[in-house]
Amino acid sequence: MFKFVLKIIIALSFFYPAHSADVSIDMLNKLDREINVYSKKLVNVNVGDTVFWKSVNPGHNVEFIKGGIPEGAEKFKSSYSKDTSYTFKIPGVYAYQCTPHKSIGMIGFVVVGNDKSNLDSIKQIKFYGKSKKIAEEILSSL
Ligand SMILES: [Cu+2]
């Protein structure tokens, strides 16, 4: 009986793979030589995956940038100093920022389902200050 149950569990595991491509990003005051920064500026996930942002240091948040998300995706803005997460159901490139630090480099990108069809509209976003160079570097790598 035990062997039988085991076989079923093994069989099921092929249909429901323990897929855990979920990603965790820290919101930090300092990382190496950078201040006010997400620990990962660019992540690739699959459709249906969740990205977690951990409020390691207070004063940060996550806000999708206007014009920086695929068509059909809803806007998103988290509270300051709170852990947050978002499950990406629509493929495409997402650009986000920390509201108070958007012009000093605290931006990030999520590519969902390896879909870059909205990359051109992402490139139309006006980034300011330190974020301009960071965005250019990341976007040219896509
Ligand atoms: Cu911030």
Backbone and ligand atoms as CSV (ligand in chain L), in Angstrom:
chain,resi,resn,atom,element,x,y,z
A,1,MET,N,N,0.827,-1.203,0.000
A,1,MET,CA,C,0.000,0.000,0.000
A,1,MET,C,C,0.862,1.255,0.000
A,2,PHE,N,N,1.875,1.258,0.845
A,2,PHE,CA,C,2.764,2.421,0.916
A,2,PHE,C,C,3.441,2.659,-0.435
A,3,LYS,N,N,3.915,1.540,-1.031
A,3,LYS,CA,C,4.584,1.644,-2.333
A,3,LYS,C,C,3.644,2.199,-3.385
A,4,PHE,N,N,2.396,1.773,-3.278
A,4,PHE,CA,C,1.392,2.216,-4.246
A,4,PHE,C,C,1.175,3.735,-4.132
A,5,VAL,N,N,1.052,4.197,-2.890
A,5,VAL,CA,C,0.859,5.628,-2.660
A,5,VAL,C,C,2.079,6.403,-3.161
A,6,LEU,N,N,3.234,5.835,-2.882
A,6,LEU,CA,C,4.478,6.465,-3.315
A,6,LEU,C,C,4.509,6.603,-4.833
A,7,LYS,N,N,4.080,5.531,-5.502
A,7,LYS,CA,C,4.063,5.558,-6.970
A,7,LYS,C,C,3.130,6.648,-7.477
A,8,ILE,N,N,2.003,6.787,-6.822
A,8,ILE,CA,C,1.043,7.817,-7.241
A,8,ILE,C,C,1.644,9.208,-7.039
A,9,ILE,N,N,2.294,9.383,-5.899
A,9,ILE,CA,C,2.911,10.687,-5.622
A,9,ILE,C,C,3.976,11.003,-6.673
A,10,ILE,N,N,4.774,9.991,-6.998
A,10,ILE,CA,C,5.818,10.210,-8.003
A,10,ILE,C,C,5.183,10.525,-9.355
A,11,ALA,N,N,4.128,9.798,-9.693
A,11,ALA,CA,C,3.452,10.029,-10.967
A,11,ALA,C,C,2.869,11.434,-11.026
A,12,LEU,N,N,2.236,11.850,-9.939
A,12,LEU,CA,C,1.618,13.176,-9.899
A,12,LEU,C,C,2.667,14.279,-9.997
A,13,SER,N,N,3.825,14.011,-9.423
A,13,SER,CA,C,4.845,15.056,-9.405
A,13,SER,C,C,5.297,15.420,-10.814
A,14,PHE,N,N,5.072,14.502,-11.758
A,14,PHE,CA,C,5.416,14.839,-13.140
A,14,PHE,C,C,4.383,15.795,-13.737
A,15,PHE,N,N,3.160,15.642,-13.276
A,15,PHE,CA,C,2.114,16.529,-13.793
A,15,PHE,C,C,2.125,17.879,-13.081
A,16,TYR,N,N,2.495,17.859,-11.836
A,16,TYR,CA,C,2.551,19.107,-11.063
A,16,TYR,C,C,3.975,19.321,-10.558
A,17,PRO,N,N,4.864,19.694,-11.472
A,17,PRO,CA,C,6.257,19.847,-11.035
A,17,PRO,C,C,6.368,20.907,-9.951
A,18,ALA,N,N,7.252,20.675,-9.009
A,18,ALA,CA,C,7.466,21.629,-7.922
A,18,ALA,C,C,8.155,22.847,-8.504
A,19,HIS,N,N,7.396,23.591,-9.259
A,19,HIS,CA,C,7.977,24.701,-10.004
A,19,HIS,C,C,8.036,25.908,-9.091
A,20,SER,N,N,9.231,26.351,-8.860
A,20,SER,CA,C,9.384,27.448,-7.926
A,20,SER,C,C,10.396,28.427,-8.480
A,21,ALA,N,N,9.959,29.104,-9.539
A,21,ALA,CA,C,10.815,30.118,-10.133
A,21,ALA,C,C,10.537,31.465,-9.483
A,22,ASP,N,N,9.737,31.452,-8.407
A,22,ASP,CA,C,9.439,32.698,-7.720
A,22,ASP,C,C,10.744,33.361,-7.279
A,23,VAL,N,N,10.712,34.672,-7.292
A,23,VAL,CA,C,11.941,35.435,-7.045
A,23,VAL,C,C,11.741,36.363,-5.855
A,24,SER,N,N,12.790,36.550,-5.077
A,24,SER,CA,C,12.747,37.480,-3.957
A,24,SER,C,C,13.788,38.587,-4.162
A,25,ILE,N,N,13.349,39.814,-3.993
A,25,ILE,CA,C,14.217,40.983,-4.176
A,25,ILE,C,C,14.201,41.785,-2.875
A,26,ASP,N,N,15.378,42.214,-2.425
A,26,ASP,CA,C,15.451,43.036,-1.210
A,26,ASP,C,C,15.394,44.518,-1.571
A,27,MET,N,N,14.666,45.280,-0.757
A,27,MET,CA,C,14.662,46.742,-0.897
A,27,MET,C,C,15.630,47.276,0.159
A,28,LEU,N,N,16.704,47.906,-0.319
A,28,LEU,CA,C,17.834,48.216,0.552
A,28,LEU,C,C,18.209,49.695,0.547
A,29,ASN,N,N,18.773,50.150,1.656
A,29,ASN,CA,C,19.360,51.494,1.707
A,29,ASN,C,C,20.739,51.516,1.074
A,30,LYS,N,N,21.400,50.345,1.090
A,30,LYS,CA,C,22.772,50.310,0.617
A,30,LYS,C,C,23.107,48.910,0.136
A,31,LEU,N,N,23.777,48.838,-1.010
A,31,LEU,CA,C,24.280,47.558,-1.511
A,31,LEU,C,C,25.595,47.846,-2.224
A,32,ASP,N,N,26.667,47.313,-1.701
A,32,ASP,CA,C,28.008,47.654,-2.201
A,32,ASP,C,C,28.162,49.172,-2.218
A,33,ARG,N,N,28.343,49.734,-3.420
A,33,ARG,CA,C,28.576,51.181,-3.477
A,33,ARG,C,C,27.316,51.957,-3.842
A,34,GLU,N,N,26.197,51.261,-3.968
A,34,GLU,CA,C,24.957,51.931,-4.340
A,34,GLU,C,C,24.097,52.196,-3.104
A,35,ILE,N,N,23.364,53.304,-3.144
A,35,ILE,CA,C,22.406,53.565,-2.076
A,35,ILE,C,C,20.998,53.563,-2.660
A,36,ASN,N,N,20.019,53.237,-1.834
A,36,ASN,CA,C,18.621,53.134,-2.253
A,36,ASN,C,C,18.516,52.274,-3.516
A,37,VAL,N,N,18.417,50.993,-3.301
A,37,VAL,CA,C,18.597,50.070,-4.419
A,37,VAL,C,C,17.800,48.774,-4.196
A,38,TYR,N,N,17.321,48.214,-5.294
A,38,TYR,CA,C,16.756,46.864,-5.259
A,38,TYR,C,C,17.920,45.881,-5.435
A,39,SER,N,N,17.899,44.791,-4.704
A,39,SER,CA,C,19.037,43.862,-4.758
A,39,SER,C,C,19.192,43.225,-6.137
A,40,LYS,N,N,18.089,43.153,-6.903
A,40,LYS,CA,C,18.169,42.687,-8.296
A,40,LYS,C,C,17.428,43.702,-9.152
A,41,LYS,N,N,18.109,44.215,-10.164
A,41,LYS,CA,C,17.481,45.239,-11.011
A,41,LYS,C,C,16.701,44.623,-12.169
A,42,LEU,N,N,17.068,43.394,-12.523
A,42,LEU,CA,C,16.410,42.736,-13.646
A,42,LEU,C,C,16.192,41.274,-13.289
A,43,VAL,N,N,14.948,40.833,-13.381
A,43,VAL,CA,C,14.675,39.415,-13.169
A,43,VAL,C,C,13.804,38.890,-14.304
A,44,ASN,N,N,13.979,37.624,-14.595
A,44,ASN,CA,C,13.168,36.933,-15.597
A,44,ASN,C,C,12.320,35.897,-14.888
A,45,VAL,N,N,11.025,35.931,-15.140
A,45,VAL,CA,C,10.140,34.952,-14.513
A,45,VAL,C,C,9.203,34.368,-15.572
A,46,ASN,N,N,8.521,33.299,-15.188
A,46,ASN,CA,C,7.517,32.697,-16.064
A,46,ASN,C,C,6.157,33.301,-15.757
A,47,VAL,N,N,5.236,33.179,-16.700
A,47,VAL,CA,C,3.866,33.615,-16.459
A,47,VAL,C,C,3.319,32.838,-15.264
A,48,GLY,N,N,2.719,33.550,-14.333
A,48,GLY,CA,C,2.168,32.909,-13.142
A,48,GLY,C,C,3.112,32.922,-11.950
A,49,ASP,N,N,4.350,33.317,-12.172
A,49,ASP,CA,C,5.305,33.396,-11.062
A,49,ASP,C,C,5.050,34.652,-10.224
A,50,THR,N,N,5.509,34.594,-8.986
A,50,THR,CA,C,5.366,35.722,-8.066
A,50,THR,C,C,6.737,36.285,-7.731
A,51,VAL,N,N,6.818,37.598,-7.727
A,51,VAL,CA,C,8.036,38.264,-7.255
A,51,VAL,C,C,7.721,38.856,-5.886
A,52,PHE,N,N,8.603,38.586,-4.923
A,52,PHE,CA,C,8.470,39.129,-3.569
A,52,PHE,C,C,9.510,40.220,-3.382
A,53,TRP,N,N,9.069,41.364,-2.869
A,53,TRP,CA,C,10.013,42.421,-2.519
A,53,TRP,C,C,10.018,42.523,-1.002
A,54,LYS,N,N,11.191,42.353,-0.416
A,54,LYS,CA,C,11.302,42.379,1.045
A,54,LYS,C,C,11.763,43.752,1.517
A,55,SER,N,N,11.032,44.307,2.458
A,55,SER,CA,C,11.382,45.606,3.017
A,55,SER,C,C,12.478,45.416,4.066
A,56,VAL,N,N,13.691,45.166,3.592
A,56,VAL,CA,C,14.815,44.941,4.508
A,56,VAL,C,C,15.132,46.239,5.248
A,57,ASN,N,N,15.175,47.341,4.522
A,57,ASN,CA,C,15.331,48.666,5.128
A,57,ASN,C,C,14.047,49.454,4.857
A,58,PRO,N,N,13.600,50.274,5.818
A,58,PRO,CA,C,12.341,50.992,5.628
A,58,PRO,C,C,12.458,52.152,4.628
A,59,GLY,N,N,11.314,52.617,4.162
A,59,GLY,CA,C,11.263,53.821,3.331
A,59,GLY,C,C,11.161,53.563,1.839
A,60,HIS,N,N,11.020,52.278,1.457
A,60,HIS,CA,C,10.967,51.949,0.033
A,60,HIS,C,C,9.634,51.292,-0.319
A,61,ASN,N,N,9.357,51.275,-1.613
A,61,ASN,CA,C,8.150,50.598,-2.100
A,61,ASN,C,C,8.363,50.154,-3.550
A,62,VAL,N,N,7.293,49.670,-4.158
A,62,VAL,CA,C,7.312,49.230,-5.553
A,62,VAL,C,C,6.123,49.864,-6.253
A,63,GLU,N,N,6.405,50.572,-7.340
A,63,GLU,CA,C,5.328,51.199,-8.126
A,63,GLU,C,C,5.597,50.947,-9.608
A,64,PHE,N,N,4.636,50.327,-10.295
A,64,PHE,CA,C,4.810,50.156,-11.736
A,64,PHE,C,C,4.826,51.529,-12.391
A,65,ILE,N,N,5.731,51.715,-13.336
A,65,ILE,CA,C,5.858,53.004,-14.013
A,65,ILE,C,C,4.791,53.113,-15.096
A,66,LYS,N,N,4.201,54.296,-15.177
A,66,LYS,CA,C,3.168,54.558,-16.191
A,66,LYS,C,C,3.747,54.308,-17.578
A,67,GLY,N,N,3.041,53.530,-18.385
A,67,GLY,CA,C,3.535,53.200,-19.718
A,67,GLY,C,C,4.614,52.135,-19.700
A,68,GLY,N,N,4.873,51.604,-18.504
A,68,GLY,CA,C,5.962,50.649,-18.365
A,68,GLY,C,C,5.512,49.234,-18.099
A,69,ILE,N,N,4.278,48.925,-18.460
A,69,ILE,CA,C,3.783,47.562,-18.264
A,69,ILE,C,C,3.039,47.114,-19.519
A,70,PRO,N,N,2.912,45.818,-19.744
A,70,PRO,CA,C,2.233,45.338,-20.947
A,70,PRO,C,C,0.746,45.705,-20.955
A,71,GLU,N,N,0.196,45.757,-22.141
A,71,GLU,CA,C,-1.226,46.070,-22.273
A,71,GLU,C,C,-2.057,45.042,-21.513
A,72,GLY,N,N,-3.039,45.520,-20.779
A,72,GLY,CA,C,-3.916,44.618,-20.037
A,72,GLY,C,C,-3.484,44.407,-18.603
A,73,ALA,N,N,-2.218,44.732,-18.308
A,73,ALA,CA,C,-1.744,44.594,-16.924
A,73,ALA,C,C,-2.246,45.788,-16.116
A,74,GLU,N,N,-2.548,45.534,-14.845
A,74,GLU,CA,C,-3.061,46.606,-13.993
A,74,GLU,C,C,-1.942,47.319,-13.269
A,75,LYS,N,N,-2.196,48.591,-12.945
A,75,LYS,CA,C,-1.149,49.323,-12.230
A,75,LYS,C,C,-1.047,48.801,-10.796
A,76,PHE,N,N,0.113,49.047,-10.226
A,76,PHE,CA,C,0.402,48.485,-8.912
A,76,PHE,C,C,1.292,49.445,-8.142
A,77,LYS,N,N,0.935,49.677,-6.897
A,77,LYS,CA,C,1.772,50.522,-6.035
A,77,LYS,C,C,1.658,49.993,-4.618
A,78,SER,N,N,2.790,49.651,-4.033
A,78,SER,CA,C,2.776,49.084,-2.682
A,78,SER,C,C,3.009,50.181,-1.639
A,79,SER,N,N,2.731,49.848,-0.398
A,79,SER,CA,C,2.939,50.796,0.706
A,79,SER,C,C,4.415,50.876,1.057
A,80,TYR,N,N,4.806,52.010,1.592
A,80,TYR,CA,C,6.186,52.184,2.040
A,80,TYR,C,C,6.497,51.260,3.221
A,81,SER,N,N,7.733,50.802,3.252
A,81,SER,CA,C,8.262,50.040,4.387
A,81,SER,C,C,7.491,48.750,4.656
A,82,LYS,N,N,6.911,48.174,3.601
A,82,LYS,CA,C,6.154,46.918,3.755
A,82,LYS,C,C,6.635,45.897,2.723
A,83,ASP,N,N,6.730,44.649,3.166
A,83,ASP,CA,C,6.969,43.569,2.200
A,83,ASP,C,C,5.816,43.570,1.215
A,84,THR,N,N,6.101,43.230,-0.021
A,84,THR,CA,C,5.023,43.175,-0.995
A,84,THR,C,C,5.318,42.085,-2.014
A,85,SER,N,N,4.320,41.763,-2.810
A,85,SER,CA,C,4.527,40.761,-3.849
A,85,SER,C,C,3.543,41.006,-4.984
A,86,TYR,N,N,3.876,40.465,-6.132
A,86,TYR,CA,C,2.994,40.592,-7.295
A,86,TYR,C,C,3.124,39.326,-8.128
A,87,THR,N,N,1.981,38.784,-8.517
A,87,THR,CA,C,1.970,37.598,-9.370
A,87,THR,C,C,1.742,38.041,-10.813
A,88,PHE,N,N,2.696,37.725,-11.652
A,88,PHE,CA,C,2.685,38.209,-13.038
A,88,PHE,C,C,1.914,37.244,-13.933
A,89,LYS,N,N,0.746,37.692,-14.379
A,89,LYS,CA,C,-0.106,36.813,-15.191
A,89,LYS,C,C,-0.067,37.175,-16.666
A,90,ILE,N,N,0.378,38.399,-16.970
A,90,ILE,CA,C,0.421,38.845,-18.362
A,90,ILE,C,C,1.882,38.974,-18.790
A,91,PRO,N,N,2.263,38.294,-19.892
A,91,PRO,CA,C,3.656,38.336,-20.321
A,91,PRO,C,C,4.065,39.716,-20.822
A,92,GLY,N,N,5.346,39.991,-20.757
A,92,GLY,CA,C,5.869,41.269,-21.235
A,92,GLY,C,C,6.913,41.815,-20.284
A,93,VAL,N,N,7.343,43.040,-20.580
A,93,VAL,CA,C,8.343,43.704,-19.746
A,93,VAL,C,C,7.629,44.677,-18.808
A,94,TYR,N,N,8.014,44.642,-17.537
A,94,TYR,CA,C,7.457,45.540,-16.528
A,94,TYR,C,C,8.587,46.417,-15.979
A,95,ALA,N,N,8.340,47.729,-15.960
A,95,ALA,CA,C,9.298,48.657,-15.360
A,95,ALA,C,C,8.686,49.185,-14.073
A,96,TYR,N,N,9.478,49.184,-13.004
A,96,TYR,CA,C,8.948,49.696,-11.745
A,96,TYR,C,C,9.976,50.563,-11.040
A,97,GLN,N,N,9.498,51.314,-10.085
A,97,GLN,CA,C,10.363,52.247,-9.366
A,97,GLN,C,C,9.947,52.296,-7.901
A,98,CYS,N,N,10.876,52.805,-7.099
A,98,CYS,CA,C,10.552,53.159,-5.726
A,98,CYS,C,C,10.106,54.623,-5.783
A,99,THR,N,N,8.892,54.905,-5.328
A,99,THR,CA,C,8.315,56.232,-5.543
A,99,THR,C,C,9.243,57.364,-5.076
A,100,PRO,N,N,9.757,57.352,-3.843
A,100,PRO,CA,C,10.602,58.490,-3.438
A,100,PRO,C,C,12.014,58.470,-4.036
A,101,HIS,N,N,12.450,57.364,-4.575
A,101,HIS,CA,C,13.839,57.262,-5.054
A,101,HIS,C,C,13.911,56.992,-6.547
A,102,LYS,N,N,12.840,57.361,-7.269
A,102,LYS,CA,C,12.787,57.009,-8.690
A,102,LYS,C,C,13.828,57.735,-9.521
A,103,SER,N,N,14.284,58.901,-9.074
A,103,SER,CA,C,15.264,59.638,-9.880
A,103,SER,C,C,16.682,59.458,-9.360
A,104,ILE,N,N,16.834,58.622,-8.336
A,104,ILE,CA,C,18.210,58.369,-7.873
A,104,ILE,C,C,18.554,56.887,-8.009
A,105,GLY,N,N,17.971,56.278,-9.023
A,105,GLY,CA,C,18.442,54.963,-9.427
A,105,GLY,C,C,17.674,53.776,-8.873
A,106,MET,N,N,16.633,54.014,-8.081
A,106,MET,CA,C,15.931,52.865,-7.506
A,106,MET,C,C,14.805,52.432,-8.448
A,107,ILE,N,N,15.222,51.719,-9.491
A,107,ILE,CA,C,14.286,51.197,-10.478
A,107,ILE,C,C,14.606,49.728,-10.723
A,108,GLY,N,N,13.638,49.043,-11.318
A,108,GLY,CA,C,13.862,47.634,-11.620
A,108,GLY,C,C,12.976,47.175,-12.765
A,109,PHE,N,N,13.331,46.021,-13.315
A,109,PHE,CA,C,12.587,45.483,-14.450
A,109,PHE,C,C,12.309,43.998,-14.253
A,110,VAL,N,N,11.129,43.590,-14.694
A,110,VAL,CA,C,10.765,42.176,-14.668
A,110,VAL,C,C,10.366,41.785,-16.084
A,111,VAL,N,N,10.987,40.741,-16.622
A,111,VAL,CA,C,10.583,40.214,-17.919
A,111,VAL,C,C,9.801,38.935,-17.666
A,112,VAL,N,N,8.563,38.917,-18.142
A,112,VAL,CA,C,7.669,37.793,-17.871
A,112,VAL,C,C,7.476,36.973,-19.148
A,113,GLY,N,N,7.734,35.681,-19.042
A,113,GLY,CA,C,7.519,34.770,-20.169
A,113,GLY,C,C,8.427,35.054,-21.350
A,114,ASN,N,N,9.582,35.662,-21.066
A,114,ASN,CA,C,10.554,36.010,-22.114
A,114,ASN,C,C,9.921,36.821,-23.248
A,115,ASP,N,N,8.868,37.570,-22.924
A,115,ASP,CA,C,8.134,38.356,-23.920
A,115,ASP,C,C,8.624,39.806,-23.870
A,116,LYS,N,N,9.223,40.255,-24.965
A,116,LYS,CA,C,9.749,41.627,-25.009
A,116,LYS,C,C,8.993,42.477,-26.021
A,117,SER,N,N,7.752,42.086,-26.304
A,117,SER,CA,C,6.993,42.774,-27.356
A,117,SER,C,C,6.670,44.225,-27.008
A,118,ASN,N,N,6.694,44.586,-25.719
A,118,ASN,CA,C,6.416,45.986,-25.351
A,118,ASN,C,C,7.696,46.756,-25.006
A,119,LEU,N,N,8.820,46.219,-25.427
A,119,LEU,CA,C,10.096,46.858,-25.097
A,119,LEU,C,C,10.188,48.278,-25.664
A,120,ASP,N,N,9.624,48.475,-26.864
A,120,ASP,CA,C,9.691,49.810,-27.463
A,120,ASP,C,C,8.988,50.854,-26.608
A,121,SER,N,N,7.829,50.508,-26.063
A,121,SER,CA,C,7.143,51.496,-25.215
A,121,SER,C,C,7.876,51.699,-23.887
A,122,ILE,N,N,8.556,50.653,-23.404
A,122,ILE,CA,C,9.369,50.814,-22.192
A,122,ILE,C,C,10.499,51.811,-22.468
A,123,LYS,N,N,11.046,51.734,-23.680
A,123,LYS,CA,C,12.162,52.627,-24.027
A,123,LYS,C,C,11.713,54.076,-24.175
A,124,GLN,N,N,10.396,54.287,-24.288
A,124,GLN,CA,C,9.863,55.664,-24.382
A,124,GLN,C,C,9.739,56.327,-23.008
A,125,ILE,N,N,9.858,55.549,-21.949
A,125,ILE,CA,C,9.708,56.129,-20.610
A,125,ILE,C,C,10.817,57.138,-20.357
A,126,LYS,N,N,10.430,58.264,-19.754
A,126,LYS,CA,C,11.446,59.262,-19.381
A,126,LYS,C,C,11.942,58.941,-17.980
A,127,PHE,N,N,13.188,58.527,-17.904
A,127,PHE,CA,C,13.818,58.306,-16.605
A,127,PHE,C,C,14.646,59.535,-16.260
A,128,TYR,N,N,14.721,59.830,-14.984
A,128,TYR,CA,C,15.428,61.041,-14.563
A,128,TYR,C,C,16.653,60.699,-13.728
A,129,GLY,N,N,17.571,61.673,-13.683
A,129,GLY,CA,C,18.733,61.575,-12.800
A,129,GLY,C,C,19.531,60.313,-13.020
A,130,LYS,N,N,19.899,59.698,-11.900
A,130,LYS,CA,C,20.719,58.496,-11.928
A,130,LYS,C,C,20.019,57.319,-12.590
A,131,SER,N,N,18.690,57.371,-12.606
A,131,SER,CA,C,17.931,56.240,-13.161
A,131,SER,C,C,18.075,56.139,-14.672
A,132,LYS,N,N,18.413,57.271,-15.302
A,132,LYS,CA,C,18.499,57.304,-16.754
A,132,LYS,C,C,19.554,56.315,-17.272
A,133,LYS,N,N,20.736,56.406,-16.699
A,133,LYS,CA,C,21.839,55.558,-17.146
A,133,LYS,C,C,21.565,54.089,-16.816
A,134,ILE,N,N,21.019,53.868,-15.624
A,134,ILE,CA,C,20.722,52.492,-15.200
A,134,ILE,C,C,19.714,51.864,-16.153
A,135,ALA,N,N,18.672,52.621,-16.497
A,135,ALA,CA,C,17.646,52.108,-17.417
A,135,ALA,C,C,18.246,51.814,-18.783
A,136,GLU,N,N,19.074,52.725,-19.262
A,136,GLU,CA,C,19.706,52.514,-20.568
A,136,GLU,C,C,20.507,51.231,-20.587
A,137,GLU,N,N,21.296,51.025,-19.541
A,137,GLU,CA,C,22.144,49.834,-19.488
A,137,GLU,C,C,21.312,48.559,-19.484
A,138,ILE,N,N,20.282,48.556,-18.650
A,138,ILE,CA,C,19.467,47.341,-18.547
A,138,ILE,C,C,18.690,47.095,-19.838
A,139,LEU,N,N,18.076,48.149,-20.360
A,139,LEU,CA,C,17.239,47.975,-21.551
A,139,LEU,C,C,18.062,47.577,-22.779
A,140,SER,N,N,19.301,48.065,-22.848
A,140,SER,CA,C,20.120,47.682,-24.009
A,140,SER,C,C,20.593,46.229,-23.883
A,141,SER,N,N,20.505,45.671,-22.674
A,141,SER,CA,C,20.913,44.274,-22.494
A,141,SER,C,C,19.787,43.306,-22.832
A,142,LEU,N,N,18.580,43.835,-23.025
A,142,LEU,CA,C,17.424,42.951,-23.287
A,142,LEU,C,C,17.325,42.589,-24.773
L,1,CU,CU,CU,13.510,53.544,-2.254
